[in-house]
């Protein structure tokens, strides 16, 4: 949590204080590179933890389906593909943040504004897929709960 606060402060400072013509000074770059390098390491640790958890739950689902000799439904495939897409977008976003963070030391503010626009596409795409996924999951859960309540009311 402490590192997140430090990173947010340093990142905000650099995004605001980059000189229009000179970019980042040599003194600032000594703080800038380590901060982005540590963030990249933390991002990939979080991605690895997520992958391990996803793999565990995927195997548990397959075991449960195999127990009843069933296969993955369309819903299950949709969830797996959507999670994989989010996973790839998260990796691309982490690499983009690191690359822009390191490259931006030598760039001016005018060039950085154009580079940041490209990154916004990835962030917005990632947010869009998350919203679609969560909306679908909530809708699907509410439908299952409604259907299971209706079925139990009949008996």
trRosetta pair geometry for C-beta under 8 A, 3 or more apart (Angstrom, degrees):
i j d omega theta_ij theta_ji phi_ij phi_ji
1 4 5.6 -51 -151 31 33 114
1 5 6.7 32 152 -17 64 102
2 5 5.8 -55 -154 34 34 110
2 6 6.4 31 151 -15 67 106
3 6 5.6 -54 -146 39 35 111
3 7 6.0 36 155 -20 69 107
3 38 7.0 -119 -162 137 129 129
3 42 7.1 172 119 -71 144 157
4 7 5.7 -53 -143 38 28 111
4 8 6.2 30 156 -20 63 107
5 8 5.8 -53 -145 36 28 111
5 9 6.4 28 155 -17 62 107
6 9 5.8 -59 -151 38 29 111
6 10 6.2 23 157 -14 67 109
6 35 7.4 -138 130 -126 98 111
7 10 5.9 -58 -142 41 29 106
7 11 5.8 27 160 -18 67 112
7 35 5.9 154 -116 -173 74 104
7 38 7.8 -137 -84 88 115 107
7 39 5.6 114 -133 -83 140 115
8 11 5.9 -56 -139 41 25 110
8 12 6.1 26 160 -18 62 110
9 12 5.9 -58 -146 38 25 109
9 13 6.3 28 156 -21 63 107
10 13 5.6 -54 -148 34 30 114
10 14 6.4 23 157 -14 65 107
10 31 6.4 -143 -140 145 128 114
10 32 7.3 177 168 -102 117 56
10 35 5.0 -113 104 -134 157 166
11 14 6.0 -59 -148 39 29 105
11 15 6.3 25 157 -17 65 109
11 35 7.5 -160 -56 140 77 135
12 15 5.9 -58 -144 38 30 108
12 16 6.2 17 161 -10 65 113
13 16 6.2 -70 -149 43 24 102
13 17 5.4 -14 172 10 67 125
14 17 6.4 -65 -115 52 24 90
14 18 6.2 46 176 -54 62 94
14 24 6.7 -4 -142 -98 103 122
14 28 7.1 140 -103 173 97 127
14 32 6.2 100 -95 -111 147 111
14 104 7.6 98 157 115 123 133
15 18 7.0 -29 -144 -8 18 109
18 23 6.1 -23 -165 -148 98 41
18 24 6.1 -49 -119 -64 86 75
18 104 7.4 -71 -108 166 147 110
18 108 7.7 143 152 -170 111 39
18 109 4.8 151 107 -83 109 92
18 112 6.4 13 110 27 165 161
19 22 4.1 7 86 48 139 93
19 23 6.3 -38 56 17 90 16
19 24 7.8 170 18 -72 89 27
19 25 7.8 72 -6 -46 126 84
19 108 7.6 -67 96 -141 71 78
19 109 6.9 -139 101 -28 29 114
20 108 6.6 27 161 -178 38 105
20 109 4.9 -64 -118 33 44 131
20 110 7.0 53 -166 -33 75 90
21 108 5.8 -16 -138 -132 24 127
21 109 7.9 -36 -34 18 29 97
22 25 7.1 21 133 -75 124 71
22 108 7.3 99 37 -111 14 88
23 104 7.4 179 -154 162 106 61
23 105 6.6 82 156 163 125 33
23 106 6.2 9 176 -171 171 15
23 107 5.8 137 -110 78 123 32
23 108 5.3 -93 -62 -89 85 46
23 109 7.5 -170 -94 -35 52 63
24 28 4.6 -120 -175 89 97 125
24 29 5.4 119 121 -64 120 83
24 32 6.1 11 180 -34 159 161
24 104 7.1 75 -15 125 124 80
24 105 5.0 -73 52 -139 127 59
25 28 4.8 94 56 8 78 103
25 29 7.1 -138 96 -12 42 87
26 29 5.7 -51 -149 28 33 115
26 30 7.4 42 153 -26 61 94
27 30 6.2 -49 -167 18 36 112
27 31 7.9 18 146 -1 62 101
28 31 6.0 -63 -164 41 45 104
28 32 5.7 47 144 -30 77 116
29 32 5.0 -56 -132 39 38 119
29 33 6.1 37 173 -21 73 102
29 105 4.9 67 -113 -141 113 126
30 33 7.2 -45 -139 29 18 102
30 34 7.6 7 162 0 50 110
31 34 6.7 -72 -159 44 31 102
31 35 6.2 27 156 -21 68 117
32 35 6.0 -65 -151 35 25 111
32 36 6.5 12 162 -8 65 110
32 101 7.0 -173 171 175 94 91
32 105 6.2 152 100 -89 147 103
33 36 6.2 -63 -147 42 29 103
33 37 6.1 28 158 -20 66 111
33 101 8.0 140 -109 136 42 101
33 102 6.5 60 -117 -113 82 82
33 105 7.3 -1 -62 -63 92 143
34 37 5.5 -57 -141 39 32 112
34 38 6.1 30 162 -17 68 106
35 38 6.1 -56 -148 37 26 106
35 39 6.4 28 152 -20 62 108
35 101 7.9 -129 91 -175 88 137
36 39 5.4 -50 -144 36 35 115
36 40 6.4 40 155 -23 65 101
36 97 7.2 -164 -147 138 99 85
36 98 5.6 136 166 -129 105 62
36 101 3.6 164 -116 131 149 149
36 102 6.2 -157 100 -54 150 74
37 40 5.7 -51 -152 31 31 112
37 41 6.7 32 150 -17 63 103
37 98 7.5 80 -93 -139 41 107
38 41 5.6 -51 -151 35 36 113
38 42 6.4 34 152 -15 67 105
39 42 5.7 -56 -148 41 33 110
39 43 6.2 39 152 -24 66 104
39 97 6.9 -88 120 126 130 129
39 98 7.2 -172 86 -84 99 84
39 101 7.7 130 55 -43 134 172
40 43 5.5 -50 -146 33 31 115
40 44 6.5 23 158 -12 64 106
40 94 6.3 118 -131 171 67 99
40 95 7.9 69 -132 -97 109 42
40 97 7.5 -177 -82 89 81 100
40 98 4.3 46 -83 -88 125 132
41 44 6.1 -61 -150 40 29 103
41 45 6.4 31 152 -20 65 106
42 45 5.5 -51 -144 35 34 113
42 46 6.3 33 156 -17 65 105
43 46 5.8 -59 -153 38 29 109
43 47 6.2 29 150 -19 66 108
43 90 7.9 -174 -174 163 102 92
43 94 3.9 157 151 -130 150 129
43 97 7.6 150 -60 58 160 134
43 98 8.0 -129 33 -45 146 112
44 47 5.2 -47 -140 38 38 115
44 48 6.2 43 156 -22 65 101
44 94 6.8 146 -57 153 71 157
45 48 5.7 -52 -148 35 30 112
45 49 6.5 31 152 -18 63 104
46 49 5.7 -52 -147 36 32 111
46 50 6.3 34 153 -19 64 106
47 50 5.7 -54 -148 37 31 113
47 51 6.3 33 152 -22 64 105
47 87 7.3 110 -151 -157 95 82
47 90 6.2 169 -102 119 105 121
47 91 6.2 88 -134 -83 152 82
47 94 7.0 -85 -42 -15 135 159
48 51 5.6 -53 -147 34 32 112
48 52 6.5 33 154 -19 65 103
49 52 5.8 -53 -149 35 32 111
49 53 6.4 29 153 -15 65 107
50 53 5.8 -58 -149 40 31 109
50 54 6.1 32 154 -20 67 108
50 87 7.1 -176 118 -113 127 98
50 90 7.9 7 61 90 162 164
51 54 5.6 -53 -143 38 30 112
51 55 6.2 33 156 -21 64 106
51 87 7.2 92 -85 -144 86 133
52 55 5.8 -54 -147 35 28 112
52 56 6.5 31 152 -21 62 106
53 56 5.7 -54 -150 34 32 114
53 57 6.4 22 157 -11 66 107
54 57 6.1 -60 -147 42 30 104
54 58 6.0 33 154 -22 66 109
54 83 6.3 164 -132 154 131 138
54 87 7.5 -38 -29 -79 169 137
55 58 5.6 -54 -143 36 29 114
55 59 6.4 28 157 -17 63 106
56 59 6.0 -60 -152 37 27 108
56 60 6.4 27 152 -19 64 107
57 60 5.4 -50 -144 36 35 115
57 61 6.3 39 154 -21 65 102
58 61 5.8 -53 -151 34 30 111
58 62 6.5 29 151 -16 63 106
58 80 7.1 82 -114 -112 113 110
59 62 5.6 -53 -147 38 34 111
59 63 6.3 38 153 -21 66 103
60 63 5.7 -51 -148 34 31 113
60 64 6.4 31 153 -18 64 105
61 64 5.8 -55 -149 37 31 111
61 65 6.3 28 154 -16 65 107
61 72 7.7 56 136 -103 119 92
61 76 6.8 159 166 -141 142 127
62 65 5.7 -56 -145 40 32 109
62 66 6.0 33 156 -21 66 108
62 72 7.9 -33 -95 -63 75 98
63 66 5.7 -55 -143 38 28 111
63 67 6.4 40 153 -31 62 101
64 67 5.7 -46 -154 21 31 118
64 68 7.3 2 157 7 60 102
65 68 6.5 -74 -158 51 34 90
65 69 7.9 -24 154 146 62 1
65 70 4.6 -102 -161 76 83 87
65 71 6.5 86 170 -111 133 11
65 72 6.7 -37 -106 -67 171 53
66 69 6.8 27 -163 -86 39 41
66 70 7.9 -111 -62 45 21 58
72 76 4.1 -127 -164 91 89 134
72 77 5.5 108 135 -54 122 83
72 80 7.5 -16 -163 -9 147 139
73 76 4.8 104 50 5 71 99
73 77 7.1 -133 98 -1 41 86
74 77 5.7 -54 -148 39 34 111
74 78 6.2 41 151 -25 66 104
75 78 5.6 -53 -150 33 30 115
75 79 6.6 29 153 -18 64 104
75 140 6.7 130 -142 -145 128 148
76 79 5.8 -55 -151 35 32 110
76 80 6.4 30 153 -18 66 107
77 80 5.7 -54 -146 37 33 111
77 81 6.2 29 157 -16 67 107
78 81 6.0 -58 -146 39 26 107
78 82 6.1 23 157 -16 64 112
78 136 7.6 -105 141 144 134 152
79 82 5.8 -59 -144 40 27 109
79 83 6.1 26 159 -17 65 108
79 133 7.8 101 -126 -152 63 104
79 137 7.7 81 -106 -88 106 102
80 83 6.0 -56 -145 38 27 108
80 84 6.3 28 154 -19 62 108
81 84 5.6 -55 -147 37 30 113
81 85 6.4 33 153 -21 64 104
82 85 5.6 -51 -148 34 32 113
82 86 6.4 32 153 -16 64 104
82 129 6.7 175 -158 179 87 103
82 132 7.7 -139 -136 98 129 102
82 133 4.8 147 164 -102 140 117
83 86 5.6 -53 -148 39 33 112
83 87 6.2 40 150 -25 65 106
83 133 7.8 118 -65 -142 59 150
84 87 5.4 -52 -147 34 32 117
84 88 6.5 31 155 -17 65 103
85 88 5.9 -53 -148 36 31 108
85 89 6.3 30 154 -17 65 108
85 129 5.8 -131 116 -161 121 153
86 89 5.6 -56 -145 40 31 112
86 90 6.3 36 154 -24 65 105
86 126 6.8 95 -136 -149 69 81
86 129 5.8 -167 -79 115 83 127
86 130 6.5 92 -114 -76 123 79
86 133 7.1 -37 -50 -18 132 160
87 90 5.8 -54 -151 32 28 113
87 91 6.7 27 152 -17 62 103
88 91 5.7 -53 -151 35 34 111
88 92 6.3 33 152 -17 67 106
89 92 5.6 -53 -145 39 33 111
89 93 6.1 36 154 -22 66 107
89 122 6.5 167 -160 -172 88 87
89 125 6.3 -147 -130 105 134 102
89 126 4.2 167 146 -95 136 96
89 129 6.7 157 -6 37 160 146
90 93 5.6 -53 -145 36 29 113
90 94 6.4 31 155 -20 63 104
90 126 6.9 113 -67 -134 59 134
91 94 5.8 -55 -149 34 30 110
91 95 6.4 24 156 -13 65 107
92 95 5.9 -58 -147 41 30 107
92 96 6.0 33 154 -22 66 110
92 122 5.8 -139 115 -145 114 135
93 96 5.6 -54 -143 37 28 114
93 97 6.3 33 157 -22 63 104
93 119 7.8 96 -135 -159 71 89
93 122 5.3 173 -87 138 81 125
93 123 6.6 100 -122 -81 121 67
93 126 6.1 -6 -53 -45 139 155
94 97 5.8 -51 -148 33 29 111
94 98 6.5 25 155 -14 62 106
95 98 5.8 -57 -150 39 32 109
95 99 6.1 29 156 -17 68 110
96 99 5.9 -57 -141 40 28 108
96 100 6.0 20 163 -12 66 110
96 118 7.9 -147 -152 113 128 98
96 119 5.3 154 153 -114 132 98
96 122 6.0 150 3 38 166 164
97 100 6.2 -60 -142 42 23 104
97 101 5.9 28 157 -25 62 113
97 119 7.5 100 -75 -142 60 136
98 101 5.6 -58 -146 36 26 115
98 102 6.4 16 161 -12 64 107
99 102 6.2 -61 -147 40 27 102
99 103 5.9 15 161 -9 66 116
100 103 5.9 -60 -133 47 28 104
100 104 5.6 37 164 -35 65 111
100 112 7.8 104 -172 -142 102 86
100 115 5.7 155 -128 147 110 124
100 116 7.3 108 -165 -83 149 63
100 119 6.2 -34 -38 -59 159 140
101 104 6.1 -52 -141 25 18 113
102 105 6.5 -37 -179 -3 39 110
103 106 6.7 -68 -176 40 52 95
103 107 6.3 38 138 -20 81 119
103 115 7.6 -157 96 -147 125 161
104 107 5.1 -66 -136 41 48 111
104 112 5.4 62 -133 -109 106 117
104 115 7.2 -160 -85 80 96 152
107 111 4.4 -116 -169 84 110 124
107 112 5.1 135 113 -58 124 86
107 115 7.0 28 147 -6 172 145
108 111 5.3 92 56 13 74 99
108 112 6.9 -137 99 -6 36 94
109 112 5.5 -58 -143 39 32 115
109 113 6.5 42 157 -30 65 98
110 113 6.1 -46 -156 20 29 113
110 114 7.6 22 150 -9 57 101
111 114 6.0 -59 -164 36 40 108
111 115 6.5 36 144 -18 71 108
112 115 5.3 -55 -144 39 39 113
112 116 6.0 41 157 -23 71 104
113 116 5.9 -52 -146 34 28 111
113 117 6.9 38 151 -28 59 100
114 117 5.7 -45 -157 21 35 117
114 118 7.5 37 149 -18 61 96
115 118 6.0 -51 -165 27 40 111
115 119 7.0 34 144 -13 66 105
116 119 5.5 -55 -153 39 42 114
116 120 6.5 53 149 -31 69 98
117 120 5.6 -46 -153 23 35 117
117 121 7.5 44 149 -25 59 93
118 121 6.0 -46 -168 17 39 113
118 122 7.6 32 143 -11 64 99
119 122 5.7 -52 -159 34 46 110
119 123 6.3 42 148 -16 73 106
120 123 5.5 -55 -145 41 37 112
120 124 5.9 34 158 -17 70 108
121 124 6.0 -58 -144 41 26 106
121 125 6.1 27 156 -20 63 110
122 125 5.8 -56 -145 38 28 111
122 126 6.2 29 155 -19 64 107
123 126 5.8 -55 -148 36 29 112
123 127 6.3 27 154 -16 64 107
124 127 5.6 -53 -144 39 33 111
124 128 6.1 37 154 -24 65 106
125 128 5.6 -52 -145 34 29 114
125 129 6.5 27 157 -16 63 105
126 129 6.1 -56 -149 37 28 107
126 130 6.4 30 152 -19 63 108
127 130 5.6 -55 -148 37 32 114
127 131 6.3 31 155 -19 66 105
128 131 5.9 -55 -148 35 30 109
128 132 6.4 28 155 -16 64 107
129 132 5.7 -54 -146 39 32 111
129 133 6.1 32 155 -20 65 109
130 133 5.8 -58 -146 38 28 111
130 134 6.2 19 162 -11 66 109
131 134 6.2 -58 -141 42 27 103
131 135 6.0 29 159 -20 64 111
132 135 5.9 -58 -146 38 25 112
132 136 6.3 24 157 -17 63 109
133 136 5.9 -59 -150 38 27 109
133 137 6.3 25 155 -18 65 108
134 137 5.5 -52 -142 38 33 112
134 138 6.2 32 159 -17 66 105
135 138 6.1 -56 -147 38 27 107
135 139 6.2 26 155 -16 63 110
136 139 5.7 -58 -146 40 30 111
136 140 6.0 29 157 -19 67 109
137 140 5.7 -55 -142 39 28 110
137 141 6.1 28 158 -18 65 107
138 141 5.8 -53 -143 38 29 110
138 142 6.3 27 157 -18 64 107
139 142 5.9 -58 -148 37 28 108
139 143 6.4 27 154 -18 64 108
140 143 5.7 -57 -149 37 30 112
140 144 6.4 30 154 -19 65 106
141 144 5.8 -55 -147 36 31 110
141 145 6.3 30 156 -18 66 106
142 145 5.8 -53 -145 37 31 110
142 146 6.2 33 154 -19 64 107
143 146 5.7 -54 -145 38 30 111
143 147 6.1 28 156 -18 66 108
144 147 5.7 -55 -143 39 29 110
144 148 6.1 25 158 -16 65 108
145 148 5.9 -55 -143 40 28 106
145 149 6.3 29 155 -19 63 108
146 149 5.8 -57 -149 37 28 111
146 150 6.4 28 154 -19 64 106
147 150 5.7 -54 -147 35 31 111
147 151 6.3 29 154 -18 64 107
148 151 5.7 -52 -145 38 33 112
148 152 6.3 29 157 -16 65 106
149 152 5.9 -57 -144 39 30 105
149 153 6.3 35 154 -26 64 106
150 153 5.7 -54 -150 30 30 115
150 154 7.0 35 152 -25 61 101
151 154 5.9 -51 -159 23 35 113
151 155 7.4 16 153 -7 63 103
152 155 6.1 -61 -154 39 40 101
